Amino acid sequence: MYKILVVEDDAVIAGQIGKYLEKWGYEVEAVKDFSDVMGQFASCNPQLVLLDIGLPFYNGYYWCGEIRKVSQVPIIFISSASDNMNVVMAVNMGGDDFVVKPFDLEILQAKIQALLRRAYAFTAPGTVLEYKGVLLNMTDMSLSCRKVMAESVKDKADMQGCPPALEKKAAAKEKDGGRIELTKNEFRILQTLFEASGGVVSRDLLMKRLWDDECFVDDNTLTVNMNRLRRRLGEIGLSELIQTKKGVGYLLGETE
């Protein structure tokens, strides 16, 4: 799980950012003492920093410079000061991106995801959740199977002695047939179930992960999303991956 440090003195904005990003599986910590940002940076040890420019005591440029003395962690500036001078200053001080307030949280999350992918795709631990050989990639929102997809051992045996072209076609199907890219809601559902490691997840918890608590959502909406996801899973032979615990919720089941 990636940790993100939010250096934003507007508590409302910081809270909105934290609440939204936590739904995407990030661990979010907001700075409280703006006189000691580096102390909280050291204790948090984040994989990405969201940094406002106008802050108490010292501005964001100062703290960006201090962070760069000790770390190359990705930094995204978030500020309403969007003139060219501030954007250039942010880049020159070591910022990796600049998001202008007010911003759409989905766009912010997309920028965070892209920056994390570039920075940690080949080195970061904990970016994949696994359940019985099924892999949920937290970076690119995809689901795949560790084991080769095949209809059965007997089917493989039946291929022996067949023309080489047919063998190659079957092998290609096995290799490429075990991965799907997920939508945002599909990913959130699976992430919640994978984190439960086979335990039952209530419908209420899933609805909270999918939609804001204050938004009214018909209970049937979750059922529709779940049915759609099960059809997608069936495309790679995992139609039985999600099981229903009647009257309780859902859990991960068999993978074959």
Backbone bond lengths (Angstrom), bond angles and torsions (degrees), N, CA, C in turn:
res aa  C-N    CA-C-N  psi(-1)  N-CA   C-N-CA  omega(-1)  CA-C   N-CA-C  phi
1 M - - - 1.461 - - 1.525 109.98 -
2 Y 1.320 116.35 128.22 1.460 120.79 178.94 1.530 110.66 -76.77
3 K 1.328 115.28 140.59 1.463 121.46 175.67 1.521 109.64 -104.38
4 I 1.332 115.44 133.77 1.461 121.46 -179.10 1.522 109.07 -122.53
5 L 1.326 116.29 130.21 1.460 122.17 176.98 1.524 108.32 -100.41
6 V 1.336 116.48 124.33 1.463 122.18 179.70 1.521 108.91 -103.20
7 V 1.329 116.41 116.13 1.467 121.73 178.45 1.523 106.84 -107.34
8 E 1.320 115.89 86.00 1.463 123.83 -174.15 1.523 108.48 -143.49
9 D 1.359 116.81 122.02 1.462 119.50 -174.94 1.521 113.53 -83.06
10 D 1.315 119.11 -10.09 1.461 121.65 174.21 1.526 107.54 -84.81
11 A 1.332 115.97 107.83 1.463 120.48 -174.16 1.523 112.51 -62.02
12 V 1.332 116.79 -32.99 1.467 120.21 -179.82 1.527 110.31 -66.22
13 I 1.329 115.96 -47.88 1.468 120.23 179.51 1.524 110.64 -63.62
14 A 1.328 116.39 -44.64 1.467 120.27 179.51 1.528 110.89 -60.22
15 G 1.339 115.86 -39.98 1.461 120.16 179.26 1.514 112.62 -66.45
16 Q 1.331 116.34 -41.63 1.464 120.34 178.90 1.525 111.29 -63.77
17 I 1.325 115.42 -42.89 1.468 119.77 178.58 1.532 110.34 -61.74
18 G 1.333 115.84 -48.21 1.458 120.08 -178.26 1.513 112.81 -60.84
19 K 1.322 116.24 -45.35 1.464 120.66 -178.71 1.523 111.16 -62.52
20 Y 1.315 116.46 -42.21 1.464 120.41 -178.07 1.527 111.32 -68.71
21 L 1.326 116.59 -46.62 1.465 119.67 -176.55 1.527 112.27 -68.23
22 E 1.327 117.19 -31.26 1.462 119.87 178.09 1.527 111.16 -63.83
23 K 1.334 116.64 -30.57 1.463 119.86 176.60 1.524 111.39 -65.38
24 W 1.317 115.55 -24.30 1.462 120.55 179.36 1.526 112.07 -91.68
25 G 1.309 116.47 7.74 1.457 119.69 175.46 1.510 115.89 92.00
26 Y 1.336 117.51 6.51 1.461 120.09 178.25 1.529 110.25 -85.85
27 E 1.313 115.35 150.41 1.462 121.00 171.07 1.525 106.88 -96.61
28 V 1.318 116.66 119.84 1.466 120.92 -172.23 1.521 110.61 -116.14
29 E 1.330 115.84 132.72 1.464 122.00 175.96 1.524 108.23 -127.01
30 A 1.323 116.23 130.89 1.465 121.12 179.56 1.525 109.98 -104.00
31 V 1.322 116.13 136.83 1.468 121.35 178.62 1.528 109.69 -67.50
32 K 1.322 116.61 134.44 1.467 122.21 177.64 1.523 111.80 -107.00
33 D 1.317 116.69 -38.64 1.468 121.92 -178.68 1.525 109.25 -103.77
34 F 1.340 116.43 101.41 1.463 120.56 -174.45 1.529 113.25 -79.86
35 S 1.315 116.21 -0.16 1.465 119.01 172.82 1.525 111.11 -89.04
36 D 1.337 116.20 -10.88 1.466 120.61 -176.99 1.526 110.38 -136.88
37 V 1.314 116.30 53.89 1.462 120.50 179.81 1.528 111.01 -61.75
38 M 1.336 117.13 -39.66 1.461 119.79 -178.07 1.522 112.34 -66.44
39 G 1.324 116.76 -32.90 1.455 119.71 177.05 1.520 111.15 -63.52
40 Q 1.341 115.55 -42.39 1.463 119.48 179.08 1.529 111.37 -73.45
41 F 1.334 115.99 -31.59 1.465 119.48 175.20 1.531 109.87 -61.96
42 A 1.315 116.91 -43.86 1.464 121.42 -178.92 1.524 111.69 -65.43
43 S 1.335 116.89 -41.21 1.462 119.92 -177.92 1.527 111.84 -73.85
44 C 1.330 116.54 -31.82 1.467 121.03 -179.44 1.523 111.67 -79.06
45 N 1.347 116.04 -38.73 1.465 122.33 -176.11 1.532 111.22 50.38
46 P 1.336 117.12 60.22 1.468 120.99 -174.24 1.522 113.04 -76.82
47 Q 1.333 115.50 162.28 1.464 121.21 173.52 1.535 111.56 -93.89
48 L 1.351 116.79 -9.94 1.466 121.41 177.50 1.518 108.70 -158.98
49 V 1.341 116.05 147.61 1.464 121.74 179.73 1.523 109.53 -122.47
50 L 1.339 116.18 131.55 1.463 122.47 169.89 1.521 106.73 -101.66
51 L 1.328 117.49 121.09 1.462 121.37 -167.26 1.525 112.10 -128.72
52 D 1.327 116.20 118.85 1.468 121.33 174.16 1.529 108.84 -77.95
53 I 1.334 116.52 159.73 1.466 119.98 177.95 1.522 110.98 -88.86
54 G 1.338 116.47 -52.15 1.463 120.24 -177.93 1.514 111.98 -82.24
55 L 1.329 116.48 101.78 1.463 121.79 -176.70 1.524 110.46 -129.24
56 P 1.333 118.41 158.17 1.470 120.72 173.75 1.533 110.72 -64.73
57 F 1.307 116.44 151.78 1.472 124.18 176.80 1.537 111.84 71.68
58 Y 1.324 117.72 -72.00 1.461 121.62 -179.53 1.527 108.98 -131.23
59 N 1.336 115.98 146.16 1.465 117.97 -178.38 1.533 111.94 -79.34
60 G 1.335 114.39 174.23 1.458 120.02 -176.50 1.518 114.05 -63.34
61 Y 1.337 116.95 -31.33 1.462 119.71 178.39 1.528 110.78 -61.54
62 Y 1.330 114.86 -41.45 1.468 119.37 179.86 1.528 110.01 -61.19
63 W 1.340 115.77 -48.26 1.461 118.94 -176.83 1.523 111.46 -68.68
64 C 1.324 117.40 -32.43 1.466 119.95 175.43 1.529 110.04 -61.72
65 G 1.328 115.74 -43.92 1.461 119.97 178.07 1.513 112.28 -62.20
66 E 1.339 116.17 -40.61 1.465 119.98 178.73 1.528 111.61 -65.41
67 I 1.324 116.00 -41.65 1.467 119.58 178.78 1.524 110.59 -63.32
68 R 1.330 115.52 -41.22 1.464 119.61 -178.19 1.531 112.92 -65.89
69 K 1.317 117.73 -19.19 1.462 120.42 176.22 1.529 111.90 -69.08
70 V 1.336 115.41 -24.06 1.469 118.77 -173.92 1.527 113.95 -124.12
71 S 1.337 117.56 -11.40 1.464 119.07 -173.32 1.526 111.66 -154.26
72 Q 1.329 115.29 150.85 1.465 122.27 173.29 1.529 110.90 -106.45
73 V 1.326 116.86 23.97 1.460 121.56 178.87 1.528 109.93 -56.74
74 P 1.337 119.01 139.95 1.466 120.94 177.54 1.529 111.66 -59.42
75 I 1.335 116.32 137.05 1.465 122.45 -179.96 1.521 109.13 -126.94
76 I 1.332 116.08 125.74 1.460 121.64 174.24 1.524 108.12 -111.80
77 F 1.317 117.12 120.24 1.458 120.95 174.69 1.527 109.21 -77.87
78 I 1.332 116.28 136.69 1.465 121.72 174.63 1.524 106.81 -125.07
79 S 1.324 116.49 115.24 1.463 118.94 -173.58 1.522 111.00 -159.89
80 S 1.340 114.89 152.80 1.469 120.69 173.99 1.522 110.63 -85.28
81 A 1.330 116.72 -10.40 1.473 121.55 178.16 1.523 108.44 -81.34
82 S 1.331 115.07 82.95 1.461 119.99 -169.21 1.524 114.66 -102.33
83 D 1.346 117.76 11.58 1.455 119.05 179.13 1.528 109.78 -68.10
84 N 1.324 115.55 161.57 1.461 120.89 -174.89 1.523 113.15 -56.54
85 M 1.329 116.83 -37.76 1.453 120.09 -177.73 1.527 111.19 -61.05
86 N 1.338 117.00 -43.91 1.462 120.19 -179.17 1.526 111.86 -69.47
87 V 1.315 116.97 -38.13 1.462 119.77 178.64 1.529 110.25 -64.65
88 V 1.338 116.28 -45.30 1.464 120.56 178.58 1.524 110.78 -62.80
89 M 1.335 116.79 -41.99 1.459 121.09 178.93 1.531 110.52 -61.41
90 A 1.333 116.21 -42.39 1.466 120.34 -179.60 1.526 111.15 -61.17
91 V 1.331 115.94 -43.49 1.466 120.09 179.65 1.526 110.52 -66.84
92 N 1.324 116.35 -43.41 1.467 120.45 -178.49 1.525 112.71 -64.94
93 M 1.324 116.58 -29.56 1.463 120.34 179.57 1.529 112.58 -80.47
94 G 1.342 116.22 -8.46 1.464 119.30 177.34 1.507 115.19 116.32
95 G 1.342 117.45 7.78 1.459 120.07 177.57 1.520 111.40 -70.15
96 D 1.333 116.47 148.86 1.466 121.41 -179.08 1.519 112.86 -98.87
97 D 1.330 117.15 -22.51 1.465 120.71 179.40 1.523 108.28 -158.54
98 F 1.338 115.93 166.88 1.461 121.44 -177.68 1.522 107.49 -140.19
99 V 1.336 116.55 121.51 1.462 122.06 179.07 1.523 108.48 -115.80
100 V 1.324 115.78 127.75 1.462 121.12 -174.34 1.527 110.87 -89.04
101 K 1.331 116.45 131.88 1.465 121.67 172.80 1.527 109.49 -79.38
102 P 1.330 117.53 146.80 1.473 126.98 -10.50 1.526 110.15 -73.44
103 F 1.313 116.26 146.69 1.459 120.32 -176.40 1.521 110.69 -126.52
104 D 1.314 114.93 158.72 1.456 122.04 175.48 1.530 107.76 -83.33
105 L 1.318 116.91 128.28 1.464 120.48 -177.18 1.529 112.33 -62.58
106 E 1.318 117.29 -30.70 1.465 119.56 177.80 1.524 110.92 -66.43
107 I 1.344 115.85 -38.93 1.464 119.73 177.91 1.526 110.09 -66.77
108 L 1.338 116.31 -42.44 1.464 119.80 177.64 1.521 110.39 -59.22
109 Q 1.335 116.60 -45.78 1.461 120.03 -179.52 1.527 111.29 -62.33
110 A 1.339 116.81 -39.19 1.463 120.46 179.25 1.526 111.09 -63.65
111 K 1.329 116.45 -40.17 1.463 120.46 178.22 1.529 110.57 -66.40
112 I 1.327 115.93 -40.79 1.465 120.38 177.68 1.521 110.43 -61.43
113 Q 1.323 116.05 -47.38 1.464 120.68 -178.92 1.525 111.46 -60.90
114 A 1.337 116.19 -43.43 1.466 120.07 -179.77 1.525 111.33 -64.73
115 L 1.328 116.07 -41.54 1.463 120.20 -178.75 1.526 111.12 -68.49
116 L 1.322 117.14 -40.55 1.464 120.62 177.05 1.521 111.14 -64.88
117 R 1.322 116.15 -37.95 1.461 119.53 179.38 1.525 110.91 -63.42
118 R 1.337 115.76 -42.74 1.467 119.14 179.58 1.527 111.34 -67.30
119 A 1.334 115.68 -37.27 1.466 119.56 -173.78 1.524 113.42 -81.29
120 Y 1.343 116.94 -33.52 1.458 118.69 -169.57 1.522 115.19 -127.13
121 A 1.316 118.78 5.43 1.468 120.52 -173.02 1.520 113.02 -53.92
122 F 1.329 117.63 -34.15 1.465 119.66 -174.64 1.526 113.29 -103.59
123 T 1.338 117.01 -3.07 1.461 117.61 -174.21 1.517 114.93 -129.75
124 A 1.314 117.70 -20.51 1.465 118.92 -170.88 1.522 112.11 -75.92
125 P 1.348 117.08 130.57 1.454 120.33 174.00 1.520 109.67 -81.81
126 G 1.336 115.70 160.69 1.449 119.48 172.74 1.512 114.80 73.53
127 T 1.355 118.34 18.80 1.454 119.68 179.89 1.520 111.60 -94.06
128 V 1.327 117.51 -0.52 1.457 121.94 179.46 1.525 109.13 -130.70
129 L 1.326 116.14 130.74 1.459 121.64 173.44 1.525 107.50 -101.32
130 E 1.335 116.66 140.29 1.464 120.25 -176.86 1.519 110.96 -127.16
131 Y 1.329 115.22 140.28 1.463 121.36 174.27 1.527 107.95 -141.65
132 K 1.322 116.16 110.86 1.462 123.00 177.15 1.527 112.68 49.06
133 G 1.329 115.69 46.29 1.455 120.03 175.97 1.514 115.38 86.80
134 V 1.337 117.03 -2.98 1.466 121.28 176.41 1.522 107.97 -98.80
135 L 1.328 116.77 130.20 1.458 122.32 -173.45 1.520 111.32 -112.03
136 L 1.331 116.53 127.51 1.462 122.74 174.55 1.516 107.52 -106.87
137 N 1.327 116.20 111.82 1.461 121.64 -178.03 1.522 109.46 -85.34
138 M 1.348 116.32 117.64 1.459 121.61 -176.76 1.525 112.16 -76.82
139 T 1.327 116.49 -16.35 1.457 120.11 -175.93 1.518 112.35 -86.16
140 D 1.340 116.86 -48.93 1.468 118.57 -176.58 1.528 113.10 -108.30
141 M 1.349 117.36 10.42 1.460 122.35 176.54 1.533 111.58 54.86
142 S 1.328 116.12 53.49 1.463 120.69 178.28 1.523 109.67 -126.86
143 L 1.328 115.59 159.14 1.460 122.31 177.02 1.518 107.70 -124.19
144 S 1.323 116.64 134.36 1.459 120.08 -178.67 1.515 109.81 -146.87
145 C 1.332 115.38 169.33 1.464 121.56 179.14 1.515 109.80 -109.65
146 R 1.324 116.01 132.97 1.462 119.91 176.70 1.522 110.26 -67.70
147 K 1.313 116.54 -40.04 1.462 119.78 -178.56 1.522 109.95 -84.63
148 V 1.327 115.38 152.62 1.463 120.70 -178.96 1.516 109.61 -66.26
149 M 1.331 115.86 134.50 1.448 120.46 179.35 1.532 109.01 -77.58
150 A 1.317 116.98 121.66 1.464 121.46 175.61 1.514 107.87 -145.02
151 E 1.317 117.38 149.04 1.451 119.56 -177.48 1.520 110.40 -65.34
152 S 1.325 117.54 -41.64 1.466 121.76 177.12 1.516 109.10 -173.01
153 V 1.337 115.51 165.55 1.460 119.69 176.75 1.521 109.77 -63.82
154 K 1.322 116.53 -36.29 1.460 120.49 -179.84 1.523 110.44 -62.93
155 D 1.342 116.55 -40.47 1.459 119.71 179.01 1.513 110.36 -59.99
156 K 1.342 116.21 -39.71 1.460 119.95 178.72 1.533 110.32 -63.31
157 A 1.332 115.04 -43.22 1.457 119.01 -178.52 1.524 110.63 -63.63
158 D 1.329 115.79 -37.29 1.456 120.31 -179.33 1.518 112.19 -64.74
159 M 1.343 116.89 -21.36 1.456 120.70 -179.06 1.524 112.04 -76.37
160 Q 1.333 117.52 -17.47 1.460 119.78 -177.14 1.527 110.28 -63.81
161 G 1.318 116.33 130.90 1.448 121.28 179.30 1.514 113.94 89.26
162 C 1.333 117.99 -3.20 1.455 120.53 178.54 1.525 109.65 -80.29
163 P 1.326 118.40 165.66 1.464 121.06 -179.51 1.519 111.65 -56.75
164 P 1.362 118.84 143.19 1.470 123.09 -178.71 1.521 113.13 -54.89
165 A 1.332 117.60 -37.68 1.468 120.60 -178.48 1.520 110.66 -62.98
166 L 1.334 116.76 -38.86 1.456 120.80 179.74 1.518 110.81 -70.74
167 E 1.348 116.93 -38.38 1.461 120.69 176.78 1.522 110.70 -60.66
168 K 1.339 115.84 -43.54 1.465 120.58 -179.49 1.524 110.68 -63.84
169 K 1.326 116.97 -40.68 1.462 121.00 179.53 1.522 110.78 -63.48
170 A 1.337 116.53 -41.89 1.462 120.78 179.37 1.513 110.82 -65.92
171 A 1.336 117.38 -40.93 1.462 121.42 179.62 1.513 110.85 -63.46
172 A 1.333 117.06 -39.93 1.464 120.71 179.39 1.518 110.43 -64.51
173 K 1.317 116.72 -38.98 1.460 120.32 178.86 1.518 110.54 -63.20
174 E 1.355 116.33 -41.90 1.457 120.63 179.49 1.518 111.12 -63.95
175 K 1.311 116.88 -41.25 1.464 120.99 -174.76 1.519 112.22 -71.01
176 D 1.353 116.96 -40.35 1.455 120.46 -171.78 1.522 113.79 -98.01
177 G 1.321 118.19 -6.96 1.454 119.55 -171.77 1.508 115.14 -86.66
178 G 1.336 119.55 0.05 1.446 121.22 -172.49 1.504 116.20 -108.43
179 R 1.330 118.40 30.04 1.467 120.03 -179.50 1.523 110.25 -143.65
180 I 1.335 116.01 135.96 1.462 120.84 174.40 1.525 108.79 -134.22
181 E 1.320 115.45 147.09 1.456 121.23 173.71 1.522 108.37 -91.69
182 L 1.320 116.50 136.89 1.458 121.92 -171.53 1.522 112.32 -102.26
183 T 1.331 115.33 150.32 1.455 119.86 169.97 1.528 108.31 -77.64
184 K 1.317 116.30 172.35 1.464 120.54 -178.95 1.528 111.31 -58.68
185 N 1.328 117.71 -48.03 1.458 120.10 -178.21 1.524 112.00 -68.19
186 E 1.333 117.01 -39.20 1.465 119.86 177.42 1.521 110.73 -61.01
187 F 1.315 115.86 -41.99 1.464 120.17 179.41 1.526 111.18 -63.91
188 R 1.333 117.10 -44.15 1.471 120.01 -178.42 1.519 111.42 -63.58
189 I 1.328 116.68 -40.59 1.464 119.93 178.16 1.529 110.30 -60.98
190 L 1.325 116.24 -50.40 1.463 119.84 -177.74 1.522 112.21 -66.97
191 Q 1.319 117.38 -37.98 1.460 119.70 178.49 1.528 110.45 -59.79
192 T 1.326 116.23 -44.49 1.465 120.58 -179.55 1.524 110.85 -63.34
193 L 1.326 116.92 -41.99 1.464 120.68 179.73 1.527 111.73 -69.53
194 F 1.332 117.12 -40.81 1.467 120.44 178.69 1.523 110.78 -63.54
195 E 1.329 117.06 -39.93 1.464 120.55 -179.86 1.522 111.36 -64.82
196 A 1.343 116.61 -25.47 1.467 120.59 178.32 1.523 111.77 -80.59
197 S 1.337 117.93 -10.63 1.478 123.66 174.95 1.526 113.44 51.44
198 G 1.313 116.73 46.95 1.454 120.16 178.05 1.511 114.08 93.85
199 G 1.323 117.35 -7.01 1.458 120.82 175.79 1.523 111.14 -78.48
200 V 1.323 115.75 163.12 1.467 120.71 -179.02 1.524 110.17 -78.60
201 V 1.334 115.91 133.74 1.466 122.44 176.44 1.525 107.91 -112.37
202 S 1.316 116.83 126.08 1.460 120.33 -177.21 1.522 111.66 -70.13
203 R 1.322 115.72 156.70 1.463 120.59 176.68 1.527 110.30 -63.60
204 D 1.323 116.74 -36.41 1.469 120.08 -179.81 1.522 111.09 -61.07
205 L 1.337 116.84 -43.90 1.462 119.83 -179.63 1.526 110.84 -64.57
206 L 1.322 116.50 -42.01 1.463 119.49 178.99 1.523 111.27 -62.15
207 M 1.323 116.71 -40.39 1.462 119.95 179.90 1.522 111.08 -66.14
208 K 1.335 117.02 -35.51 1.466 119.99 177.23 1.521 110.95 -67.75
209 R 1.328 117.10 -35.63 1.463 120.15 179.12 1.526 111.87 -72.17
210 L 1.327 116.07 -28.64 1.461 120.38 -176.88 1.522 113.52 -87.13
211 W 1.328 116.37 -36.15 1.458 119.71 -174.69 1.522 110.25 -135.39
212 D 1.324 116.53 154.27 1.457 121.46 178.44 1.521 110.11 -59.04
213 D 1.334 114.98 142.59 1.470 120.07 -177.21 1.521 112.19 -56.99
214 E 1.344 116.56 -36.32 1.448 119.29 -173.29 1.523 112.85 -80.00
215 C 1.319 116.78 -9.00 1.462 120.09 -178.86 1.531 109.33 -88.07
216 F 1.329 116.10 133.46 1.459 119.46 177.24 1.516 109.08 -81.13
217 V 1.307 116.13 124.82 1.457 121.52 178.78 1.520 108.13 -129.11
218 D 1.314 116.12 127.56 1.455 121.03 177.09 1.527 109.31 -61.53
219 D 1.332 116.51 137.72 1.463 121.30 -178.49 1.523 111.62 -58.05
220 N 1.322 116.15 -29.02 1.459 120.31 -179.60 1.527 112.32 -66.39
221 T 1.349 116.59 -23.37 1.462 120.26 -179.83 1.523 110.98 -61.57
222 L 1.336 117.00 -39.25 1.460 120.41 177.61 1.522 110.61 -64.54
223 T 1.331 116.33 -41.62 1.461 120.56 178.90 1.523 111.25 -60.08
224 V 1.326 116.28 -42.34 1.468 120.96 178.94 1.530 110.21 -61.70
225 N 1.340 116.37 -46.12 1.466 120.79 178.90 1.525 111.49 -62.61
226 M 1.327 116.45 -39.92 1.463 120.71 -179.00 1.528 111.00 -67.17
227 N 1.327 116.67 -42.23 1.467 120.03 179.08 1.526 111.19 -64.05
228 R 1.327 116.16 -39.81 1.465 120.09 178.66 1.533 110.50 -64.11
229 L 1.331 115.79 -41.55 1.464 120.06 179.42 1.525 110.95 -64.60
230 R 1.311 117.24 -41.05 1.467 120.18 179.53 1.527 111.17 -62.31
231 R 1.320 116.53 -37.34 1.468 118.95 176.84 1.528 110.58 -64.58
232 R 1.334 116.63 -40.68 1.470 120.56 177.64 1.527 110.71 -62.42
233 L 1.332 116.48 -42.43 1.464 120.82 179.38 1.524 111.03 -63.25
234 G 1.329 115.92 -33.96 1.456 119.82 178.51 1.515 113.09 -62.54
235 E 1.326 116.77 -24.17 1.466 121.20 179.56 1.528 111.75 -64.03
236 I 1.333 116.62 -25.36 1.471 119.64 179.99 1.532 110.92 -117.55
237 G 1.333 115.38 24.92 1.458 119.83 174.09 1.513 115.29 76.67
238 L 1.340 117.36 22.67 1.468 120.67 -177.93 1.530 111.74 -119.08
239 S 1.317 116.28 36.24 1.468 119.89 -176.67 1.525 112.83 -64.16
240 E 1.343 117.12 -21.10 1.467 120.58 -179.43 1.531 112.66 -99.38
241 L 1.329 117.39 8.82 1.465 119.67 -176.57 1.523 112.25 -63.69
242 I 1.329 117.59 -41.29 1.468 121.35 -179.17 1.521 109.18 -100.26
243 Q 1.321 116.03 120.60 1.457 122.72 179.64 1.529 110.15 -107.15
244 T 1.325 115.45 149.76 1.468 121.05 177.77 1.520 110.25 -100.65
245 K 1.317 116.22 129.32 1.469 122.17 172.47 1.520 105.84 -101.45
246 K 1.302 117.04 100.34 1.458 122.04 -170.16 1.523 112.19 -54.18
247 G 1.328 115.10 127.66 1.451 120.99 178.49 1.511 114.56 79.68
248 V 1.334 117.26 -2.33 1.466 120.79 -176.86 1.527 111.40 -121.68
249 G 1.344 116.45 -59.26 1.460 119.15 -177.36 1.511 111.58 167.21
250 Y 1.326 116.53 -139.38 1.459 121.86 -175.22 1.526 110.26 -132.99
251 L 1.330 115.37 159.06 1.457 121.02 176.21 1.520 108.84 -153.37
252 L 1.332 115.72 161.74 1.457 120.79 175.12 1.516 109.13 -79.99
253 G 1.342 115.98 136.66 1.455 120.28 -178.53 1.501 112.14 -119.26
254 E 1.332 116.04 -132.90 1.458 120.94 -177.14 1.520 110.38 -75.64
255 T 1.323 115.82 151.89 1.463 121.02 179.66 1.514 112.21 -109.69
256 E 1.283 117.09 5.15 1.474 119.46 179.15 1.505 109.52 -150.91
